[in-house]
Structures are given as structure tokens and as C-alpha cells.
Amino acid sequence: MLYQVIIAAGLVTFLINLILNLRSLKTPRRNSRIPDPAPLISVMVPARDEEANIGACLESLQKQDYPNYEVLVLDDNSADNTSEIVGDMADGDNRIRLYSGEPLPEDWAGKPFACYQLAQRAKGDWLLFVDADTIHAPHMLRSVLSIATELKTSLLSGFPRQLANSFPQKIAIPVLYFVILSWLPLWWLHRSRKPRPSLAIGQFLLFPREAYWKMGGHEAVKSRILEDVWLGVEINRSGGRHVAIDLSPVVSCNMYRSIGAMWEGFIKWMYSVAAMSRLGLFAMLVAGYFFFLAPFYWLWHEYITLTDPSVWRGVVLFQVAVILLMRGLIDNRFKEPVISAILHPFGFTFLVASGLYAGGKRLVGAGVSWKKRFYGRESPVE
């Protein structure tokens, strides 16, 4: 009985934290105004084998209603038609410039090196890094710059709307925001007078030029696979203010085109967590199991397996109700499919399985692959 009460109390705590997070997240507005004169924004897109995504991304950037921006694309040694697609679009729009990536140095991870090459060529007062699989509303630049200047941020990132193509993706992908917003006290981090690290998601990273180079740019995180998280840490170390916002009205992202790509992506994240702390990854997986998965097992046990109810059947029902309420709040905010909440145990099991697999790979030194590049234990990249 004590165990069930502890789990129920923990879930209520997570629910309160989630509500505070959702209330505190700022959202870009259509009626946002821009400074006069409008500063130049450099929008930078690293692209490696992105022929399925890059056209839609650039088309959405071309439609921005902001008056002063440039778009820089780096073809990171792609083996598909990425370069040709970007080149054709650049021929018809002088705001778009295409660059060819240099060979990857041994002590750099792929994406940080691509972003670093772009930043060296950028002319803007603001540096915005976006992934090639993102799509942007016409008022994106104007509205996010308004928030960034209002809050005086050194790094603005946040939560794009995550799109899903297949049924398994619709079940698993929404679990990521559920875990982050349940556990991370963003509302407290943002209100602190002392700059504290927040959440950085690499699909969208906006820096004032001076703040970016002050913390060392992407060179400061050159060996990190999870470079976005570490960029937030470095901004905090340099005394900058780091804020996460709700980007879902202005940015959407189609992270994975297949189940295999989704599995590989989840493993990459978990492997990077294990590289920081294997004990930390283990603790996260254990806590996730007991709080977000075990209540469904106990519910099945109480209502299907047992013929006579136990004294804590009501507590278990309460636990599951709280989890589903949390899922409902998050999925409604970010317009996720209802089926994901209904099949929550399956989506969360996928997350736990990827964590166990990635932790095992790190333990035996098997390494991890991403974008057709392999990072092993002997590599300086982690």
C-alpha cells in the first residue's frame, strides 16, 4: 500500500509541474512587431541526405513576412539530390546560398561541424539554426524575434510540433514531450533571476550573434552528439539567458520517415545520455518504469487477473487516471493524435527499450550510428 501511495504522490507532483510548465511557456503571436530597423537574421540549415525534406523547408522560409533575412544551406557530403534541389532554388532566390561541406574532422560530430561552417559564413545580427526537416509558418521569424528581444535571451529554443507518418510513430513520438514536460521544471528555471540552463532542441536554436561567439559557437560542443543540450549548458556557463518556448504554432518537424529511422534516433539520444552518465540513464529508465508504465500493469492485474479486488485498487485507478490526464494536456497543447495517449504503455515501452539497448551498446563499446556516420567508444565524439 505504501508503494502505491508513493507512486500516486509522485504522479500528482509531476502533474503540477506539467501544468506550471504549460502555463509558463510563451507562444509566438501573429501580431508580433519587429524592431525598426529590422536586424538581419541568418537562417542556417545543415543538410545531409535531405532530398525528401529540404524543398519544403526552404519553401516555407521563402514565404517569411520578415523583411531582412538570409538563408544559408550546407550540403554536408550528401549522397542524394540535396545539393541539386537547393541549387535550383538558390538560382531563383538571392536570399538562399548553398555551400558544400568540408570533410569531417575526427574530433568533430557531424552536425556541430556543419553548423560551425555555416556560422562562419553568416552575416546576421541573429543566428538561427533549423533542421532540414522543419516547416515554418510565414510569421515565424517575426514572432520568435519579438520574444527573443523581449526576454533578452542568449539562446531561444523550444518545442516544435512533431509530425508522424506511421501508426507506430504516432504512438511513440509524443512520449518525448510527455517525459520532458513532466520532469523538467522549466517554469522555475525561466523565472530564476540567476541564468540557469533550460531545454534546447536542435531543430530550432536562435542566438544573438555576440552571445553565440562568446560561448564559443559550435566549436564548444564539437564532440557532442547531443550538441543542442550542451549548447544550452555552454550558454549558461557564459552567463547567458536560455529560454524554451512553445514553437508548435510556427514550426513543425517531420523527424523520421520510417520506423527504423525513429528507432535509430531514439537510440542516439539514449546513447548520448549513457555517455554522460550510465547511472543517470539507468535511474531515468527505472523511474520512468515505476511512475509511467507500472501503473498500467497493476491496473491489468487488479481488473483482469484478480477475482477479488485488493485494498489499493482505487489508488491504482487514480494513478492511471493522472497519467492519462497528463497525456491529454500535453497532446492537446501540441496537437498530437489521441491514439498515442490511449496506447501510452506501448509508446513508453518503446522509449524504455531504446534506452536499454543504447545503454547496453555503450556498456560494451559497440558505438552508435547516425546519418551514416559511426561513433564508437574509442572516438572522441560522445
Buried (B, 14 or more C-beta within 10 A) or exposed (E): EEEBEEBBEBBEEBBEBBBBBBEBBBBBBEEBEBEEEBBBBBBBBBBBBBBBBBBBBBEBBBEBEBEBBBBBBBBBBBEBBBBEBBBEBBEEEEBBBBBEBEEBEEEBBBBBBBBBBBBEEBEBBBBBBBBBBBBBBBBBBBBBBBBBBEBEBBBBBBBBBBBBBEEBBBBBBBBBBBBBBBBBBBBEBBEEEEBBBBBBBBBBBBBBBEBBEBBBBBBBBBBBBBBBBBBBBBBBEBEBBBBBBBBBBBBBBBBBBEBEEBBBBBBBBBBBBBBBEEEEBBEBBEEBBBBBBBBBEBBBEBEEEEEEEBEBBEBBBBBBEBBBBBBEBBBEBBEBBEBBBEBBBBBBBBBBBBBBBBBEBBEEEEBBEBBEBEBEBEBEBB
